[in-house]
Amino acid sequence: MSELFFKKKGIAIEKIASELYLLNINDRLPTMKEFQESYHLSRGTVQNALSFLKNEEAIKIKSRGHLGTYIEGIDYKKLQTFANAQRIVGTMPLPYSKLYEGLATGLYTMFNDQNIKLNLAFIRGAKERIEASENGTYDFAVISRFAAEEEMKKNPNITIALAFGANTYLSKHILIFSEKNKHEIEDGMKVGIDADSLDHYYLTKDLVENKNITLVNYPANQLIHAIRENEIDAGVWNYDEILEKGYTDLNYVDIPVKDYHEKISEAVIVCSRERLMVESLFKKNISIEKMHDIQNKVKAGELVPRF
């Protein structure tokens, strides 16, 4: 019985510390009932958790009568400790473009400014990154808004912790051809597709609809090699890398713009709904405006990538 009690208390402390981390001095403290309903905890468990955080001086609160109870003092470092968030580990795409380098640099810089240790792992394919985030291998994953929303349709355990706006993930995709005289996908072609990349998969399937072609499963980051070696006739690729690496020998055309393409261009942070503190850390410490500034400076060569 005592072991179960301490386990429940520990969970309550972690969840409540995560929510309090988003508050500031003079903000109203959620009521007992609000805490109970949010986390499905008993009144006594909530009271014990709040008493613990007050005794440890993570928060100082004061009642204002019928107006409620308000935050009078708050120690964010202690709340981080009690929410098990002194260190954060995430995964993002391989940093082959300046936008990705800027994104990684922005995350590293802003967390470092708050003395939060950030470690990044680079994994190809949104599916792999989402799974690694959901199963707890990593605290969060960087993917496109489109990939996030597609995954959330069938997986209610994933949530968007923070979104950075259009063109923070990439500027656009283009369609590359192995032959210089080709400008559209034709029947009989072999077209590369990366089944592990939700963005690449949907874009490609859209482009080849009603075409009599052969889909060749190929890692997206190897498509240019496959095109040059004539292993495939066409494939979708990130325009940013084409520009940055000076691939002037490649024959490519723009993809007709559709509504969902803007969602593919936007970088978002996803995490498990169970990791409330991860969401709180991003909302509290990561500035979208500063991220845009850092990405632009990395792209322009005014800031050396650091991650």
N, C-alpha and C positions, 0 to 999 in steps of 0.2 A: 504493500500500500504506500509506504513512504517513498519507494523508488518511482512509482507512478506519479505521486504528488510532485516530486522534484522535477520530473520530466515535463509535466504540464506547466509548472511554474517557469521552467527554462524556456519553453516554447512561447509562453505568454510574454516573458521579458524580451525575447528576441523580436517578436512581432510588434509589440508596443513601442520598443526602442526605435524600430524602423519607421513607425508612423510619426513618432515625436521628432525624429531627425529632420522632418520637413517643416517643422514649426519654427517660429521666431519668438523672441520676447514680446509679450503683450498679446500673443495669439491665444484664442480660447482653447482650453484642453477639452478633447472629446469627453462626453459623459460616460459613466459606467455602462449605461445601456448601449451606447454607440460602440464601445469597445467590445462588449459581449456579442452584439449582433455581427460585427465585422469579422470576428475571429472565432465565433462559436465557443466562447469561454464562459465559465461560471462567474458570477459576481465576485466570489471569494478569490478566485484565481487572478482576476483583473486587479483586485485590491492588493493582493500580495505582490504582484509584479510592479505596480505603481509605488508601493511602499519601499520595495527594494531599490528602485531607480531614484527615489527621493533620498533614501538613506545613504546611497552611494554618491549623492550630490550630482547626479547626471541631470536632474531637473530640480527647479525650485518653483513651487506653485502657490497661488494665493486665491482664496475664494472672494468673489465679488457679489455675494448674495444671490439674488434671483438671476443675475446676469451670467452666472456660471463661474467656473474656475479657470484662471489664466496663468500662462507661463511667465514667471518672474525672473527666472534664470535658467540657462541651458548650457550644458557642456557637450558639444558635438563629438569630441574625441571619445568621451566615455560612452556615449550612445552608440558610436561605431563599434566599440569593444563589445558591448553587451548584445549588439546585433550581429556579432561575428563578421565584421566587415572592415578589419584593419588592412586587408589586402584583397584585391579583386583581380580575377583572371578571366580574360575574354578571348574570343576567336573572331577573326575577320578574314576577308579574302587575301590571297597573296598580294603584297603591295607592288604590283607591276605598273601602276599608273600614279601620276602625281596626286590625283584626287585621293587615292587610297593612302598614299604616304602622308598627305595632309591630314586625313582623318585619323590615322594612327598617331601622328604628332600632336594633334589637338587633344585627343583623349589622354595621352601620356602627360602632356604639359599641364592640363587643367587638374588632373588628379594629383600630379606631383606637387602642384601649388598648395594643395590641401593635405600634403603628407600622407596621401593614400598610395600604397604601392600597387602598381598596375603591371601585370604581365600579359603579353599578347601572344597567341599562337595563330599561325596562318594556315588555314584549311581551305582546300578547294571544294566548292559546291555548297550551296545554301542548305541543302538537305542535311549534309553532314554537320554543318555548324549548328543548325537548329537542334538536331538530335543531341549533340554534345552539350548544348546549353540546357536542354530539358532534363537530361539524365544526371546533371550535376557535375559533369566533367569540367565544364566551364561555367562561370557565373552569367555570362551574356554572350550574344553573337551579333555581329554586324552583317546585315543583309539588306536587300532592297525592300521598300514598302510593299511592292507587288508580291514578292516571295513571302513576306510576313503575313499579308492578308490572305493569301492562298492557303498557307499552312493553318492559320487561325480558323478557317472555315471548317476544318476537320479535327483540329486539335485545340480544345478550349484551355489547355494548360499553358499555352504560350501567350504572352502579351507584349505589346510595344511599350518599352520603357521611355523612349525618347525618339523623336523624329527630327531630321535636320533640314528638310525642305528640298525642293526640286534641284537637280543637278549637283547634289553632294555625293552621289554614288558614282555617277558617270554622266557624260553629256548626252550621248546617244549611242545606239548600235548601228552598224552598217552591214551590208551583205557583200562578202568577198567572193570573187570568182577566180578559178585557176586559169581560164582562157581570157585573153585580152578583149575579145570581141563580144563577150557575153554581158548582158545587162539585166537579165531576169532568170528566174528558175524555170527550166524547161523539162518536159517529160524525158525520162531516161537518165537524168542526172543522179549522181551520188551526192547527198547533202549531209554534212556533219551535224551531229546533234549531241549535246551533253545532257544525259538524263539526270545527272546529279545537280545540275544548275536549273532551278525553277525558271529563272528569267530566260535563259538560253533555250530551254525546252519549249516554253510557250511561244516565244518569238518564232522559233523555227517551225513548230507545228502550224502556226498561223500562216507563215509564208508558203508552206508546201501544201496547204489545203487544196484538195481536188486536183493535185498534180500526181502523175504517175512517175514517182521517183523512188530511190532507195535511200533510206536513212541509215547513216553509219554512225554508231555510237563512238564518240571521240571526246576526250577531255578538252574543254573549251580552250585551255591555255596552250594546246598543241595543234589547234586548227590551222594556224598560219603555216606551220611546218607541213601539215597534211595537204594544204592548198598548193604549196610550192613543189611538193613531191608528186602532185597529181594523184594523190590517194583519194581525194574527194574533189568534186567539181565546184562546190559552193559551201559557204558557211557563214554564220552570223558572228560578228566580233565587235569588241569595244572600240569605238572611234578614237578615244583618248590615247590608247596605245599606238594606233596608227600614226597619229600626229607626233607624239612624243618620241617615238623611235624611228621616225622618218622612213616608213615603209612606202616609199614612192613608187616602187616597182609593182605594187599590188593593184589589181583592178577591182574597184568596189563602187557600190551605189548606195544611196540613202534608202532606208526602209520606209515605206509609206507610214506616216504618223497615225497612231491610233490612241484612243483615250487612255489606255492603261500604260502607255510608254512613259508618261511622266512619273507614274508610281515606280517604274523600274529605275528611273534616274535618281530616286531619293533614298538616301541612306537612313536606316533606322536601327535602333538597338532593341533586340528582343531578349527576353529572359523568361524563366518559369514563373508562373503566378505565385508559386510557393516562396520565391525569393523576393519578398517585399523590399528588403533593404537594398537590393541591387537597383530597383526602380528609384528608390529614395536617393541613393547616391548620385545617380545620373541627374535627376531633377534638381538636386541641391547644388551640385558642383560643376556641371557641364553647361556652359553658355553656348547657345546656338549661334548667336552673333559672333562670339569669339572663334567658334569653330569655322565659320565662313571666312573670317579674316585670316586664320592660320592656313586654311586650305588655299586661299588665293595667294598668300605669300610663298607657300611651298611651290605652287604651280609657276609663279613668276620667278622662282629662283632666289627670292629675297630671304628665305628662311631654310636652313639646312634641316632635313627631316631628322627627327629624334624619337625613337621608340624602342 
